[in-house]
């Protein structure tokens, strides 16, 4: 029998991975299909939404003591 806790952990890991790749609103769902004796199948449905990318990031700090950190 398949451990649903491990499937949920996989879903969470996939969402974290996708978030790290810029898919902040991605949603991962899973569906477990019982294949009979000692066999199961897990289907993952991934909805990526929009990927966010950051270009150049700049900042301006007027206090030179903080800017040097």
Secondary structure as GFF3:
##gff-version 3
##sequence-region A 1 69
A	DSSP	alpha_helix	4	20	.	.	.	ID=ss1
A	DSSP	beta_strand	27	34	.	.	.	ID=ss2
A	DSSP	beta_strand	40	47	.	.	.	ID=ss3
A	DSSP	alpha_helix	64	67	.	.	.	ID=ss4
###
